[in-house]
Amino acid sequence: MSGLYQDLGQLPDHVRAATLRFFDETGIIAITDLKGTIVYANETFARISGYPREELIGQNHRILKSGQHPAEFYREMWRVVAHGEVWTGEICNRARDGRFYWVESTISPLRDSTGRITHYCALRIDITARKEAQQRLLDAMEQNAERRHLESLGRMADGILHDLNNLLGGAMMLTDIGDHTPQDVEEQRTFLRRMAQLIRNVRDFSTGRAPEMKVCDAARALTEACRLASHVARREREVTIEIDARAAEGCTVRVNEAQLLEIVLNLFTNAVEALTGHPEPAIKATASLDANRSRLHLTITDNGPGVPEAVTGRLFEPFVSSKGRGRGVGLAAARRLARGLGGDLVQVTATAGACFRLTLPAATRVPEATPVADAGAVAVPQGGLVLLADDDREFLGMLEAGLRESGFRTISAGAADDAILLAEQFRDQLAAAVLDSVGAVKECALVGYLRTVRRGLPIVLVSGSLARPGVQQTQHGPVHVLPKPFAAADLVALLRQPEA
């Protein structure tokens, strides 16, 4: 065993000195007392922090706080070392000139001969370059995802307009029918509801608004997402597409429909790219349920060349592509969205082509629609006077006709200034106001003014930019919100005085 040493103190003096010099020159070393006051700092510490060694000595380590970590982060770090344990982690510090730098840090308690902790020693390694590279990678992923998102929206445009034209044409033809049977009226409402849903889905997808989770009919949600995605596929080239969501009938899913569309769109886009050069390209989307009907599956299969063995198992990693081209971020983003919805996205073994399965939690009961009035009725009495303000004169006219037919009196204005004048003129009779939500500043100012005309005046804001019906708190008190488009019955239900 000659020449072997159990600890640093047994090493020859020149080896021990060289070892300590190596750590001192390559590592960022600091020793603090129990309160975090720096009692020793090496030159590497001084160099990266920008403080001279003599200025660091006597300072508390708080001098380096960057503000990038919550207070709980530091409390946990000190809790660990105060209990005699070693803490390791990554810390962002602020140098003297204000720049941030990252260190991988190991902090260990130092004990005296009695075992009492007297100091803490911190050994740190500069990992700023690594963290910056990671951030560049994340930024590139976000930029690529956003670019793909916009490209997909552009490719969908023709298909969306095609669907809207078909729905609008059906509604207009029913309008021209002389004898409107109850079935005709219901069919027209169905056309209009589908148009409204299509507009909401595209609006949410294009704006990237905060996810609104809601319970949807599963078959409808899956079919709508696949149909919209199929427009992208058919625009790229002539692809045979089959969508079968019958197995999902009678089930519900709780999803954000814009996110569901984005997942399906990624799968359809990848399938189309994989089918380049195929003589008879085809994509099939099929819904199924597991044995206890608690998990809903959407399987999307193409008849292309399949996934190369070299990337199988790595497809959901960022920047991994099965096609040898492209950015390789779509599947990673789609799986992240799927898991955010409480489900998952996986590759499935297929005899031919590529096959992916989206799984979502499902329920077997289709809930009844919740009326808008459940958000809390405005309670305008029969014959009450309602102020209407909207810059679209045709919409305003229809709104007036619908409310008058339901027993309300109305006064209307096309601009905020006119609405103020009418409110002043009829201040003693005014029972409620329905305002087009034209913008946060103008809208807030008008709400505030109307509340000075009549304290607590019930106000409903209507706009296509609103996400969902309900009550919002403003600096001038609560207001009801109702997204456009809406049925006259929705507004009437919101305004009507509940019966005693």
Buried (B, 14 or more C-beta within 10 A) or exposed (E): EEEEEEEEEEEEEEEBEEEEEEEBEEBBBBBBEEEBBBEBBBEBBBBBBBBEBEBBBEBEBEBBBBEEBEEEEBEEBBEBBEEEEEBEBBBBBBBBEEEBBBBBBBBBBEEEEEEEBEBBBBBBBBBBEEBEEEEEEEEBBEEBBEEBBEEBBEBBEEBBEEBBEEBEEBBEEBEEEEEEEEEBEEBBBBBBEBBBBBBBBBBBBBEEEEBBEEBBBBBBBBBBBBBBBBBBBBBBEEBEBEBBBEBBEBBBBBBBBBBBBBBBBBBBBBBBBBBEEBEEBBBBBBBBBEEEEEBBBBBBBBBBBBBEEEBEEEBBEBEBBBBEEBBBBBBBBBBBBBEBBEBEBEBEEBEEBBBBBBBBBBBEEBEEEEEBBEBEBBBBEEEBBBBBBBEEEEBBEEBBEBBEEBBBBBBBBBEBEEBBEBBEEBEEEBBBBBBBBBEEEBBBBBBEBBBEBBEEBBBBBBBEEBBEBBEEEBEBEEBBBBBBBBBBEBBBBBBBBEEE
